[in-house]
Amino acid sequence: MPLDKLVLGIPFYGRGNNKDIKGFVHYRDLIKLTGFETQWDTVAKVPYLVNAAGEMVCSYESPESIKHKAAFIIANNLRGAMYWEYAGDTDDHLLSRTVFEEVMKTAPKKK
């Protein structure tokens, strides 16, 4: 499959470890959770939450991680990005707005 035919999917939710956080949790709800510390995975370029014991309990996308993915899309000449579970975004559309702004700001301009 040619790279310029592919889009990168970006979830607007996190997936918990089913112990501390059960199943899938919308981003809009993740950012309100208490009792966890946010960490950054320098390889995957995504945030994740850890519990008091230092165990990873949930990974997810954020505006910062979306910026890294947008740069990957542009650098690798992918078709673009798509996201799912739009309902997981914040009321002010923080994630979807970041996807649009970051992918479009460096996208080739159509003539």
C-alpha positions as CSV (number, residue, x, y, z in Angstrom):
1,M,0.0,0.0,0.0
2,P,1.5,3.4,-0.9
3,L,2.1,5.6,2.1
4,D,0.1,8.5,0.4
5,K,-3.0,6.3,0.6
6,L,-2.8,5.7,4.3
7,V,-4.2,7.7,7.2
8,L,-3.1,7.5,10.8
9,G,-5.8,6.8,13.3
10,I,-5.8,8.7,16.6
11,P,-8.1,7.5,19.4
12,F,-9.8,10.1,21.6
13,Y,-9.9,7.7,24.5
14,G,-7.5,5.7,26.7
15,R,-7.6,2.1,27.6
16,G,-7.2,1.2,31.3
17,N,-5.6,-1.8,32.9
18,N,-9.0,-3.1,34.0
19,K,-7.8,-2.9,37.6
20,D,-7.4,0.8,38.4
21,I,-9.3,2.0,35.3
22,K,-11.8,-0.3,33.7
23,G,-11.8,-0.6,29.9
24,F,-12.0,2.4,27.7
25,V,-12.3,6.0,29.0
26,H,-12.9,9.1,26.9
27,Y,-10.2,11.7,26.9
28,R,-12.7,14.2,28.3
29,D,-13.0,12.0,31.4
30,L,-9.4,11.0,31.6
31,I,-8.2,14.5,32.2
32,K,-10.6,14.8,35.2
33,L,-9.3,11.6,37.0
34,T,-7.5,12.0,40.3
35,G,-5.2,9.8,42.2
36,F,-2.9,9.1,39.2
37,E,0.3,10.7,38.0
38,T,0.8,11.6,34.3
39,Q,4.1,10.3,32.8
40,W,5.4,10.6,29.2
41,D,6.6,7.7,27.1
42,T,9.6,9.1,25.1
43,V,9.6,6.3,22.6
44,A,5.8,6.1,21.8
45,K,5.5,9.9,22.4
46,V,2.3,9.5,24.4
47,P,1.2,10.3,27.9
48,Y,0.1,7.6,30.4
49,L,-1.2,7.4,33.9
50,V,0.5,5.6,36.8
51,N,-1.0,4.6,40.1
52,A,0.6,5.2,43.5
53,A,2.7,2.0,43.1
54,G,4.2,3.4,39.9
55,E,2.3,0.9,37.7
56,M,1.0,2.1,34.3
57,V,-2.7,2.0,34.4
58,C,-3.7,3.8,31.1
59,S,-2.2,5.3,28.0
60,Y,-3.9,7.9,25.8
61,E,-3.5,10.7,23.3
62,S,-3.1,14.3,24.2
63,P,-2.5,17.6,22.2
64,E,1.2,17.1,22.7
65,S,1.2,13.5,21.4
66,I,-1.1,14.5,18.5
67,K,1.6,17.1,17.5
68,H,4.1,14.3,17.2
69,K,1.7,12.2,15.2
70,A,1.0,15.1,12.8
71,A,4.8,15.5,12.3
72,F,5.0,11.8,11.5
73,I,2.2,12.1,9.0
74,I,3.8,15.0,7.2
75,A,7.4,13.5,7.3
76,N,6.2,10.2,5.9
77,N,3.8,11.7,3.3
78,L,0.7,9.9,4.7
79,R,-2.7,10.9,3.3
80,G,-3.7,12.4,6.7
81,A,-5.3,11.6,10.0
82,M,-8.6,10.3,11.3
83,Y,-9.9,10.0,14.8
84,W,-12.7,8.1,16.4
85,E,-14.9,8.4,19.2
86,Y,-15.5,12.1,18.6
87,A,-17.6,12.1,21.8
88,G,-14.3,11.6,23.7
89,D,-13.1,15.1,22.9
90,T,-13.5,18.0,25.2
91,D,-16.4,20.5,24.9
92,D,-14.0,23.0,23.2
93,H,-12.8,20.3,20.7
94,L,-9.2,20.4,22.0
95,L,-8.1,17.1,20.3
96,S,-9.9,17.5,17.0
97,R,-8.8,21.1,16.7
98,T,-5.2,20.0,17.4
99,V,-5.4,17.3,14.7
100,F,-6.7,19.8,12.1
101,E,-4.3,22.6,13.0
102,E,-1.2,20.4,13.2
103,V,-1.8,18.3,10.1
104,M,-2.9,21.3,8.0
105,K,-0.2,23.8,9.0
106,T,2.5,21.8,7.2
107,A,0.3,20.2,4.6
108,P,1.2,21.0,1.0
109,K,-1.0,23.8,-0.3
110,K,-3.3,22.9,-3.2
111,K,-3.1,25.1,-6.3
